[in-house]
Amino acid sequence: MPPRKRQKTGEDSSATSGEREESAQEDEQQVESSAAQHNKNNDDPGQAEDSQHIPEHEYVCMYRPRLDYTIENRLLGEESKEEEDLEGWYAMRTEKTQAISGLVGYALLRGLASLNFAEELEPDTNCPNVPIAITSLLEFSNSLPDYGIEDEAVE
């Protein structure tokens, strides 16, 4: 059996220890600068998270806390639209879209039923996504009046 060749790693590699330390320091500085840039606007807790910039190709259905519709309308060139005017936000009004919406609503309902079975829908729940799941269910449900939920309760 021929002898194995040892692979140079760690201290035996071609880079000197000074070069390794410099590259490690540069990496740390890049991480710190990107973290500082990411958190520079988060000092004010009252400011909306996405009030500075909304990416150009972001999907409308993506969850964004404290969404500012006026900024998005301005970026789309539709400053005259009101926040309650949601008809323009729907790209397609087809049977396929309605079927997908119903499927998502059903999945959210099953998720809530599972959380209820696990007794995680209590007021002292440890699950942080319960409000998101409930509001998403209400958004995707188009049969709320059948359950007695109407007008002001939906808003």
C-alpha positions, 0 to 999 in steps of 0.5 A: 500500500503506498504511503498517504500524502499529508495535507497541509492544514492550519499552521503548516499551510502556505499562509503565514500566521500574520496573513491569517490574523489580518484576514480574520480581522478583515472578516470581523470588520466586515461583519461588524460594518454590515451589522452596524449598517443593518441596525442603523435605522432600528434605533427608533422603535416608533419608525416602521421597519420598511419605511426607508426602502422597499425592494423593487421586485418584492411580492405584495403577499410577503409578510411585512410588519407595519407596512406603509402603503403610501411608500409602496404606492409612491414607488409604483406611481399610484399616489392617489390610491388609498390604503383601503383600496385593495382591489389594485393589489390583486394581480390575478382574479382567476379561479386558479388564484381563488383555489390557491387562496382557499388551499392556503386558508385551509392549511392555516386552519389546519395549523391553528387546529394543530396548535389548539390540539397542542394547547398552544392557543392559550393567552400565555402561549410560547409560540410567537407565530400564532398572531401571524397565522391567525391574521393570515387566515383572516386575510385568505378567508373569503367566507368570513360572513358565513361564520358571522364575522363581518365589516368592522370585525374583519378590519 
